[in-house]
Amino acid sequence: MPRSIIRYRFACLIVLICGFQVVQGQSSLKIAKLKYGGGGDWYANKTSLPNLIKFCNAELKMNINPVEDVVEVGSPDIFAYPFVHMTGHGNVVFTDAEAQNLRNYLLSGGFLHIDDNYGLDQFIRREMKKVFPELTFVELPYDHQVYRMKYHFPEGLPKVHEHDGKQPQGFGLIWQGRLVCYYSYETDLGNGWEDQSVYNDPEEMRRKALQMGANLLSYAFMIL
């Protein structure tokens, strides 16, 4: 499908969604968690997105719908969301049709955040090659825009949880100069967004994780 048609379809969907929300008295956009096959726990971190939305609405006046949606990789409904979050610990499998749908979504202006909840790395690198055979994840420099949106992270991602003694890294897939997918590795951002009672992380660390998540949402909304 020509990129011009894909972009037009995405833009029309966003306009229609926003118009519907205004008519219904709702001015907020919605974001979603990605449901995928392969057996991995795509549903992990139950409280993470609701808490991130709450933080962004309170601190940055984003007015995102407080209820997260769930969207399947191959569903046309994915075009309704400017930001889609993916997490898990295990296997991921995209069918060819799902990979093509995700590619169309990202080329049309959508944004995917992949958060390795530990154990996702080998699978997501393999499956994203189905989506973008011509691209490879590259580590983003610390002066990239995602680290300098609303909050500044001059040393890159915060380290929320320790696993293998590795430094946190932020990787990206870049299409024609635009970051379409951000992959947070060895940091557990989503865990940092969870209710404090889940992991008992220090409040300062939770706030840093939420601030980085807010940067990603700010970037995704900016590139619409």
C-alpha positions as CSV (number, residue, x, y, z in Angstrom):
1,M,0.0,0.0,0.0
2,P,1.4,3.4,-0.9
3,R,2.7,5.4,2.1
4,S,0.5,8.4,1.1
5,I,-2.6,6.3,1.4
6,I,-1.5,4.8,4.7
7,R,-0.8,8.3,6.1
8,Y,-4.1,9.5,4.9
9,R,-6.0,6.6,6.5
10,F,-4.2,7.1,9.8
11,A,-4.9,10.9,9.8
12,C,-8.6,10.3,9.0
13,L,-9.0,7.8,11.8
14,I,-7.4,10.2,14.3
15,V,-9.7,13.0,13.2
16,L,-12.8,10.8,13.3
17,I,-11.8,9.5,16.8
18,C,-11.2,13.0,18.1
19,G,-14.4,14.2,16.6
20,F,-16.4,11.4,18.1
21,Q,-14.9,12.1,21.5
22,V,-15.8,15.7,21.4
23,V,-19.4,14.9,20.5
24,Q,-19.5,12.5,23.4
25,G,-18.0,15.0,25.7
26,Q,-14.6,13.4,25.8
27,S,-11.6,15.3,24.6
28,S,-9.0,12.7,25.4
29,L,-7.0,10.4,23.1
30,K,-6.6,6.8,24.1
31,I,-3.4,4.6,24.2
32,A,-3.2,0.9,24.1
33,K,-1.3,-2.2,25.2
34,L,-0.3,-4.6,22.4
35,K,-1.6,-8.1,22.5
36,Y,0.6,-10.6,20.6
37,G,0.9,-14.3,20.1
38,G,3.7,-16.8,20.9
39,G,2.9,-17.4,24.6
40,G,4.6,-14.4,26.1
41,D,2.8,-12.5,28.9
42,W,1.8,-9.4,26.9
43,Y,-0.6,-8.6,29.8
44,A,2.2,-8.0,32.3
45,N,2.4,-4.9,34.5
46,K,-1.4,-4.4,35.1
47,T,-1.1,-1.0,36.8
48,S,1.7,0.5,34.6
49,L,-0.2,2.3,31.8
50,P,-3.0,3.6,34.1
51,N,-0.4,5.1,36.4
52,L,1.5,6.6,33.4
53,I,-1.7,8.1,32.1
54,K,-2.5,9.5,35.5
55,F,0.9,11.0,35.8
56,C,0.8,12.6,32.3
57,N,-2.6,14.0,32.9
58,A,-1.7,15.5,36.2
59,E,1.8,16.8,35.5
60,L,1.5,17.7,31.8
61,K,-2.2,18.2,31.3
62,M,-2.3,15.7,28.4
63,N,-5.9,14.7,28.9
64,I,-5.4,11.0,27.9
65,N,-8.4,8.7,28.5
66,P,-7.6,7.1,31.9
67,V,-8.6,3.6,30.7
68,E,-6.0,1.8,28.6
69,D,-7.2,-0.3,25.7
70,V,-5.8,-3.6,24.5
71,V,-5.2,-4.0,20.7
72,E,-4.1,-7.0,18.8
73,V,-1.1,-6.7,16.4
74,G,-3.1,-7.6,13.3
75,S,-6.2,-5.6,14.1
76,P,-7.1,-2.5,12.0
77,D,-8.1,-0.9,15.4
78,I,-4.4,-0.3,16.0
79,F,-4.7,2.8,13.7
80,A,-6.9,4.4,16.4
81,Y,-3.9,4.8,18.8
82,P,-1.1,7.3,18.4
83,F,0.9,5.3,21.1
84,V,1.0,1.6,21.6
85,H,2.9,0.0,24.5
86,M,4.3,-3.6,24.4
87,T,5.9,-5.6,27.2
88,G,6.5,-9.1,28.5
89,H,9.0,-11.7,29.6
90,G,8.8,-14.4,27.0
91,N,8.2,-15.5,23.4
92,V,6.7,-13.2,20.7
93,V,5.4,-14.4,17.3
94,F,4.0,-12.1,14.6
95,T,2.3,-13.7,11.6
96,D,3.2,-12.2,8.2
97,A,-0.2,-10.4,8.2
98,E,0.4,-9.0,11.7
99,A,3.9,-7.8,10.8
100,Q,2.5,-6.0,7.7
101,N,-0.2,-4.4,9.7
102,L,2.2,-3.2,12.4
103,R,4.5,-1.9,9.7
104,N,1.6,0.0,8.0
105,Y,0.7,1.5,11.4
106,L,4.2,2.7,12.1
107,L,4.8,4.1,8.7
108,S,1.5,6.0,8.9
109,G,2.5,7.9,12.0
110,G,2.0,5.5,14.8
111,F,4.5,4.9,17.6
112,L,5.4,1.7,19.4
113,H,7.2,1.5,22.7
114,I,8.6,-1.9,23.5
115,D,9.7,-2.4,27.2
116,D,11.7,-5.5,27.9
117,N,10.3,-6.9,31.2
118,Y,13.3,-9.3,31.2
119,G,13.5,-12.1,28.7
120,L,11.9,-10.4,25.7
121,D,15.1,-9.3,23.9
122,Q,15.9,-12.3,21.7
123,F,12.3,-12.6,20.6
124,I,11.4,-9.0,19.9
125,R,14.6,-8.4,17.8
126,R,13.6,-11.4,15.7
127,E,10.0,-10.4,15.2
128,M,10.7,-6.8,14.5
129,K,12.8,-7.9,11.6
130,K,9.6,-9.2,10.1
131,V,8.2,-5.8,10.4
132,F,11.2,-3.9,9.1
133,P,13.6,-6.3,7.3
134,E,15.6,-3.3,6.2
135,L,16.1,-1.8,9.6
136,T,18.2,-2.7,12.7
137,F,17.8,-1.4,16.2
138,V,20.3,1.4,16.9
139,E,21.2,2.7,20.3
140,L,20.0,6.3,20.6
141,P,22.5,9.0,21.7
142,Y,21.7,10.7,25.0
143,D,21.0,14.0,23.2
144,H,18.1,12.4,21.2
145,Q,14.8,14.2,21.5
146,V,13.2,11.5,23.5
147,Y,15.6,12.3,26.4
148,R,14.9,16.0,26.1
149,M,11.2,16.4,25.8
150,K,9.4,17.5,29.0
151,Y,12.1,16.0,31.3
152,H,15.8,15.8,30.7
153,F,17.8,12.6,30.9
154,P,21.3,13.6,30.1
155,E,22.6,10.0,30.9
156,G,19.8,8.2,29.1
157,L,17.3,5.8,30.7
158,P,17.0,5.4,34.4
159,K,17.8,2.0,35.9
160,V,14.7,0.8,37.6
161,H,15.4,-2.9,38.3
162,E,18.6,-4.9,38.2
163,H,18.9,-8.2,36.3
164,D,22.2,-9.0,34.7
165,G,24.3,-6.1,35.8
166,K,24.0,-4.4,32.4
167,Q,23.5,-0.7,31.8
168,P,20.1,0.4,30.6
169,Q,19.9,1.1,26.9
170,G,17.4,2.7,24.6
171,F,17.2,1.4,21.0
172,G,15.2,2.8,18.1
173,L,14.0,1.9,14.7
174,I,14.3,4.9,12.5
175,W,12.4,5.3,9.2
176,Q,13.4,8.2,7.0
177,G,14.7,10.1,10.0
178,R,11.7,9.5,12.2
179,L,11.8,7.3,15.3
180,V,8.9,4.9,14.9
181,C,9.7,2.4,17.6
182,Y,11.6,2.9,20.9
183,Y,12.9,-0.2,22.7
184,S,13.8,0.2,26.4
185,Y,16.2,-2.6,27.5
186,E,17.6,-3.5,30.9
187,T,15.7,-0.8,32.7
188,D,12.1,-2.1,33.4
189,L,10.4,1.2,32.9
190,G,7.0,-0.5,33.1
191,N,7.8,-1.9,36.5
192,G,8.6,1.6,37.6
193,W,5.2,2.8,36.5
194,E,3.4,0.1,38.6
195,D,1.7,0.8,41.9
196,Q,4.3,1.5,44.6
197,S,3.0,-1.6,46.5
198,V,3.9,-4.0,43.7
199,Y,7.7,-3.7,43.9
200,N,8.2,-1.2,46.8
201,D,10.5,0.9,44.6
202,P,11.7,4.2,46.0
203,E,9.4,7.1,45.1
204,E,12.2,9.0,43.4
205,M,12.9,6.0,41.1
206,R,9.2,5.6,40.3
207,R,9.0,9.3,39.4
208,K,12.0,9.1,37.1
209,A,10.4,6.1,35.3
210,L,7.2,8.0,34.9
211,Q,9.0,11.1,33.6
212,M,10.7,9.0,31.0
213,G,7.4,7.4,30.0
214,A,5.9,10.9,29.8
215,N,8.8,11.9,27.4
216,L,7.9,8.9,25.1
217,L,4.2,9.9,25.1
218,S,5.1,13.5,24.4
219,Y,7.3,12.4,21.5
220,A,4.6,10.2,20.1
221,F,1.9,12.9,20.2
222,M,4.3,15.4,18.7
223,I,5.0,13.4,15.6
224,L,1.3,12.9,14.7
